[in-house]
Amino acid sequence: MTNDMNSQESRKVAVLGPIPRDQIVTNDGQRFEKYGCVLYTVIALAALMEDGDTIVPIAHVRRKDEGPVKQILAPFPNIDPSGITSSADQGDATELRYLGHNRRVERQTSFMNPIVPADLSEVLDADVFICVPITDYEVGQATLRHIKEHSSATVVLDAHGPTTTLTRSGERLARVWADQDVWLPYVDILKMNLEEAGSAWLGASRQMEESPLTGNTRELRELANHCLDRGAGAVCVTLDERGCVAFHRGDDGKVTEEFVGPVPVERVVDTTGAGDSFAAGLAYGYLAYQDYVVACQYGNAMGAQRCTSAELNAYLPRKETERQIRATYGPRS
């Protein structure tokens, strides 16, 4: 792989979403608390990017959380925490109870005020926006539209936000992403897992079915074609321990489908934040190489590293990550 960020001018990446205080119960009964979501993404990026680059988290938190969150980020010289604010004293707090490595029951006990265009005035010069909302109200379509209308940045959207909603009691449930077509023109790379893909795809008839998507190749291809036809640049679907699959248009205009196998993990410790870490690697890989497959390789590597530890900073230095990628995938031709 050549033309990486070592030879480029300094870059700026903005990461939009919540920094929830997570109460986690693992599938073997262990209990602990930690901050999550955007923190995973920005710390993963900090491991990949240079000290001269800038990573700006944009998040609203509770006043009691602002100091501790910024203290966590203080050791990372390329993270600018000025976009973390608490003026409304609103922030996410969640309870995550794991039933298996990739299955969990979620409840949200408090919520942040949404990220709106006015929050972005200092980051519209960013090269990439990574949006990692966890619930449908946090980063809205109007905010993505504002980014595309006022910057030339690549926009990466994690579909977890628009495919998840809250009940009145705080239970977090999957929702149908029925208005996805008005989002897609403002998304360059759409990242989702199989469950989120099921919430995004209603089939050609656009009618509700009990199980609209089962994850077979044909259905994923139909979903990807739908998204690409309506403006998305690429669709990346993560497949848990099987890696991921990327869909994009080739030079001939035809949809290209490329499976990217997983980076092996010897022992899974904690999968919390794996998707947020994948988003970091995905964005970095595309920014550095302008190649969706290489981007997915970096995504798989950062997601795998996240799973190896319950500690927040589980990520390898960039050169070690690149060795891990070469060992898994070989040289990219």
C-alpha positions as CSV (number, residue, x, y, z in Angstrom):
1,M,0.0,0.0,0.0
2,T,1.3,3.4,-0.9
3,N,0.2,7.0,-0.8
4,D,-0.7,6.9,2.8
5,M,-1.1,9.8,5.2
6,N,2.7,10.1,6.0
7,S,3.2,11.9,2.7
8,Q,0.1,14.1,3.0
9,E,-0.5,17.5,4.6
10,S,-2.1,17.4,8.0
11,R,-5.7,16.2,8.0
12,K,-8.8,17.1,10.1
13,V,-11.6,14.7,11.0
14,A,-14.8,15.6,12.9
15,V,-16.6,12.8,14.8
16,L,-20.3,13.5,15.6
17,G,-22.4,11.6,18.1
18,P,-22.9,11.0,21.8
19,I,-20.4,10.1,24.6
20,P,-22.7,8.0,26.7
21,R,-22.0,6.8,30.2
22,D,-22.4,3.1,29.6
23,Q,-23.4,0.6,32.4
24,I,-22.4,-2.8,30.9
25,V,-23.2,-6.3,32.0
26,T,-21.3,-8.9,30.1
27,N,-22.7,-12.2,29.0
28,D,-20.6,-13.9,31.8
29,G,-22.1,-11.5,34.5
30,Q,-19.3,-9.0,34.9
31,R,-20.4,-5.4,35.6
32,F,-18.6,-2.2,34.8
33,E,-19.1,1.4,33.7
34,K,-17.3,3.5,31.1
35,Y,-17.8,6.2,28.6
36,G,-18.3,5.1,25.0
37,C,-19.4,5.7,21.4
38,V,-17.5,8.8,20.1
39,L,-14.6,8.1,22.5
40,Y,-14.0,4.7,20.8
41,T,-13.9,6.4,17.4
42,V,-11.7,9.3,18.2
43,I,-9.2,7.2,20.2
44,A,-9.0,4.7,17.4
45,L,-8.3,7.5,15.0
46,A,-5.7,9.0,17.4
47,A,-3.8,5.7,17.1
48,L,-3.9,5.8,13.3
49,M,-3.3,9.5,12.6
50,E,-0.2,11.7,13.0
51,D,0.4,14.1,15.9
52,G,0.0,17.0,13.4
53,D,-3.5,15.8,12.4
54,T,-6.6,17.0,14.2
55,I,-9.5,14.9,15.4
56,V,-12.5,16.9,16.7
57,P,-15.3,15.1,18.6
58,I,-18.6,17.0,18.5
59,A,-20.8,15.8,21.3
60,H,-23.1,17.1,24.0
61,V,-22.6,15.8,27.5
62,R,-23.9,16.3,31.0
63,R,-21.9,18.9,33.0
64,K,-20.8,16.2,35.5
65,D,-19.3,14.2,32.6
66,E,-17.5,17.0,30.6
67,G,-14.4,17.1,32.9
68,P,-13.9,13.3,33.2
69,V,-14.4,12.9,29.4
70,K,-11.8,15.6,28.5
71,Q,-9.4,14.2,31.1
72,I,-9.6,10.8,29.3
73,L,-8.7,12.6,26.0
74,A,-5.9,14.7,27.5
75,P,-3.1,12.2,26.7
76,F,-3.8,12.3,23.0
77,P,-2.2,15.3,21.3
78,N,-4.1,15.0,18.1
79,I,-7.5,15.1,19.7
80,D,-9.1,18.6,20.1
81,P,-11.8,18.3,22.8
82,S,-13.2,21.8,22.3
83,G,-16.3,20.5,20.5
84,I,-17.4,18.6,23.6
85,T,-19.9,20.9,25.4
86,S,-22.3,20.7,28.3
87,S,-24.2,24.0,28.1
88,A,-27.6,22.2,28.0
89,D,-26.5,19.7,30.7
90,Q,-27.9,16.9,28.6
91,G,-26.0,13.7,27.6
92,D,-26.6,10.0,27.0
93,A,-26.5,7.3,29.7
94,T,-27.2,3.7,28.7
95,E,-27.5,0.3,30.1
96,L,-26.1,-2.5,28.0
97,R,-26.8,-6.1,29.0
98,Y,-25.1,-8.7,26.8
99,L,-26.8,-12.0,25.9
100,G,-23.8,-13.1,23.8
101,H,-20.8,-11.5,22.1
102,N,-23.0,-9.7,19.5
103,R,-26.4,-9.7,21.1
104,R,-27.5,-7.3,23.8
105,V,-30.5,-5.6,25.4
106,E,-30.2,-1.8,25.6
107,R,-31.9,0.8,27.7
108,Q,-31.2,4.6,27.7
109,T,-31.7,6.5,30.9
110,S,-30.9,10.0,29.7
111,F,-30.3,11.7,26.3
112,M,-28.3,14.4,24.8
113,N,-29.6,17.4,22.8
114,P,-29.2,16.8,19.0
115,I,-26.1,18.0,17.1
116,V,-27.4,20.7,14.8
117,P,-25.7,22.8,12.1
118,A,-24.8,25.6,14.5
119,D,-22.5,23.1,16.3
120,L,-20.4,22.6,13.2
121,S,-19.1,26.2,12.5
122,E,-15.5,25.4,13.6
123,V,-15.2,22.0,11.7
124,L,-16.6,22.7,8.3
125,D,-13.0,22.6,7.0
126,A,-12.7,18.9,8.0
127,D,-11.6,16.4,5.5
128,V,-14.0,13.7,6.8
129,F,-17.1,13.7,9.0
130,I,-17.8,10.5,10.9
131,C,-21.3,10.4,12.2
132,V,-21.9,7.7,14.9
133,P,-25.3,8.4,16.4
134,I,-26.8,5.6,18.6
135,T,-30.4,6.8,18.5
136,D,-32.5,8.4,15.7
137,Y,-32.5,12.0,17.0
138,E,-28.8,12.7,17.6
139,V,-27.5,13.5,14.2
140,G,-30.3,14.3,11.8
141,Q,-30.7,14.5,8.1
142,A,-30.7,18.3,8.2
143,T,-27.2,18.3,9.8
144,L,-25.8,16.0,7.1
145,R,-27.3,18.2,4.4
146,H,-25.7,21.3,6.0
147,I,-22.3,19.5,5.9
148,K,-22.6,18.6,2.2
149,E,-23.8,22.1,1.3
150,H,-21.0,23.9,3.2
151,S,-18.0,21.7,2.9
152,S,-16.2,19.3,0.6
153,A,-15.7,16.6,3.2
154,T,-16.4,12.9,2.9
155,V,-19.4,12.0,5.1
156,V,-19.4,8.5,6.8
157,L,-22.7,7.6,8.5
158,D,-23.2,4.7,10.9
159,A,-26.8,3.6,10.3
160,H,-27.1,2.6,14.0
161,G,-28.7,6.0,14.8
162,P,-31.4,6.3,12.2
163,T,-32.4,2.6,12.7
164,T,-32.8,2.8,16.5
165,T,-35.4,4.6,18.6
166,L,-36.5,4.9,22.2
167,T,-39.7,3.9,23.9
168,R,-41.1,6.1,26.7
169,S,-39.5,3.8,29.3
170,G,-36.1,4.2,27.7
171,E,-35.9,0.8,25.9
172,R,-33.9,1.1,22.8
173,L,-35.5,-0.7,19.8
174,A,-34.9,-1.2,16.1
175,R,-37.0,1.0,13.9
176,V,-37.7,1.0,10.2
177,W,-35.6,3.6,8.4
178,A,-38.5,4.6,6.2
179,D,-37.1,8.0,5.2
180,Q,-33.7,6.8,4.2
181,D,-34.1,8.1,0.7
182,V,-33.9,11.7,1.9
183,W,-30.6,11.0,3.7
184,L,-28.7,9.1,1.1
185,P,-27.8,12.1,-1.2
186,Y,-25.7,13.4,1.8
187,V,-23.9,10.2,2.6
188,D,-20.6,9.2,1.0
189,I,-20.1,5.9,2.9
190,L,-23.0,4.2,4.7
191,K,-21.9,1.7,7.3
192,M,-24.3,-0.8,8.9
193,N,-24.6,-4.2,10.4
194,L,-27.0,-6.9,9.4
195,E,-29.7,-5.9,11.9
196,E,-29.5,-2.3,10.7
197,A,-29.6,-3.4,7.1
198,G,-32.8,-5.2,7.9
199,S,-34.3,-1.9,9.2
200,A,-33.2,-0.1,6.1
201,W,-34.5,-2.4,3.5
202,L,-38.2,-2.8,2.7
203,G,-37.7,-4.6,-0.6
204,A,-38.7,-3.4,-4.0
205,S,-42.4,-3.1,-3.0
206,R,-41.6,-0.8,-0.1
207,Q,-44.1,-2.7,2.0
208,M,-43.6,-4.0,5.6
209,E,-42.8,-7.6,6.0
210,E,-42.2,-9.6,9.2
211,S,-38.6,-10.3,8.3
212,P,-37.7,-8.0,5.4
213,L,-34.0,-8.9,5.1
214,T,-32.2,-12.1,6.1
215,G,-28.7,-11.2,5.2
216,N,-28.3,-13.3,2.0
217,T,-26.2,-11.9,-0.8
218,R,-29.1,-11.1,-3.1
219,E,-30.9,-9.0,-0.5
220,L,-27.8,-7.1,0.5
221,R,-27.1,-6.4,-3.1
222,E,-30.6,-5.1,-3.6
223,L,-30.3,-2.8,-0.6
224,A,-26.9,-1.6,-1.8
225,N,-28.2,-0.9,-5.3
226,H,-31.1,1.1,-3.8
227,C,-28.7,3.2,-1.7
228,L,-26.2,3.8,-4.5
229,D,-29.0,4.8,-6.9
230,R,-30.1,7.4,-4.5
231,G,-26.8,9.1,-3.9
232,A,-24.7,7.1,-1.5
233,G,-21.1,6.6,-2.6
234,A,-20.6,3.2,-1.0
235,V,-22.4,0.8,1.3
236,C,-20.4,-1.3,3.8
237,V,-22.2,-4.0,5.8
238,T,-20.4,-5.6,8.7
239,L,-21.0,-9.4,9.1
240,D,-19.8,-9.9,12.8
241,E,-17.1,-12.5,12.9
242,R,-17.3,-13.0,9.1
243,G,-15.8,-9.6,8.3
244,C,-17.7,-7.2,6.0
245,V,-18.9,-6.7,2.4
246,A,-18.6,-3.4,0.5
247,F,-20.7,-2.3,-2.4
248,H,-19.8,0.6,-4.7
249,R,-19.8,1.6,-8.4
250,G,-16.8,0.7,-10.5
251,D,-15.3,2.9,-13.3
252,D,-17.8,1.3,-15.7
253,G,-20.7,2.4,-13.5
254,K,-21.7,-1.1,-12.5
255,V,-22.0,-2.0,-8.8
256,T,-19.0,-3.8,-7.5
257,E,-19.4,-6.2,-4.5
258,E,-16.3,-7.0,-2.5
259,F,-16.1,-9.3,0.5
260,V,-13.4,-8.4,3.1
261,G,-12.7,-11.3,5.5
262,P,-12.1,-10.6,9.2
263,V,-9.0,-9.8,11.1
264,P,-8.7,-12.8,13.5
265,V,-9.1,-12.3,17.2
266,E,-7.6,-14.9,19.5
267,R,-9.9,-14.1,22.4
268,V,-12.9,-11.8,22.5
269,V,-13.1,-9.8,25.7
270,D,-15.6,-7.0,25.1
271,T,-17.3,-6.1,21.8
272,T,-18.7,-2.8,23.1
273,G,-17.5,-0.1,20.7
274,A,-16.5,-2.5,17.9
275,G,-18.7,-0.8,15.4
276,D,-17.6,2.7,16.4
277,S,-14.0,1.5,16.1
278,F,-14.8,0.0,12.7
279,A,-16.1,3.4,11.6
280,A,-12.8,5.0,12.6
281,G,-10.8,2.5,10.5
282,L,-13.2,2.8,7.6
283,A,-12.9,6.5,7.5
284,Y,-9.1,6.6,7.9
285,G,-8.5,3.9,5.3
286,Y,-10.6,5.8,2.7
287,L,-9.1,9.1,3.6
288,A,-5.6,7.7,3.2
289,Y,-6.0,5.5,0.2
290,Q,-9.3,6.4,-1.6
291,D,-10.0,2.7,-1.8
292,Y,-13.1,1.1,-0.3
293,V,-11.6,-2.3,0.2
294,V,-8.5,-1.0,2.0
295,A,-10.9,1.2,4.1
296,C,-12.8,-2.0,5.1
297,Q,-9.5,-3.7,6.0
298,Y,-8.7,-0.9,8.4
299,G,-12.2,-1.0,9.7
300,N,-11.9,-4.8,10.4
301,A,-8.5,-4.2,12.1
302,M,-9.8,-1.5,14.4
303,G,-13.0,-3.4,15.3
304,A,-10.9,-6.5,16.0
305,Q,-8.5,-4.6,18.2
306,R,-11.4,-3.1,20.1
307,C,-12.7,-6.6,21.0
308,T,-9.4,-7.7,22.6
309,S,-9.8,-5.6,25.8
310,A,-12.3,-4.0,28.1
311,E,-10.0,-1.0,28.3
312,L,-10.8,2.1,26.3
313,N,-7.5,2.4,24.6
314,A,-7.1,-1.1,23.0
315,Y,-5.6,0.1,19.8
316,L,-2.2,-0.7,18.3
317,P,0.0,2.0,16.8
318,R,-0.5,2.6,13.1
319,K,2.6,0.7,11.9
320,E,1.5,-2.3,13.9
321,T,-2.0,-2.1,12.5
322,E,-0.6,-2.0,9.0
323,R,1.5,-5.1,9.8
324,Q,-1.7,-6.8,11.1
325,I,-3.5,-5.9,7.8
326,R,-0.7,-7.2,5.6
327,A,-0.5,-10.4,7.6
328,T,-4.3,-10.9,7.2
329,Y,-4.8,-9.7,3.6
330,G,-1.4,-9.7,2.0
331,P,-0.2,-6.7,-0.2
332,R,-2.9,-4.8,-2.0
333,S,-2.2,-4.8,-5.8
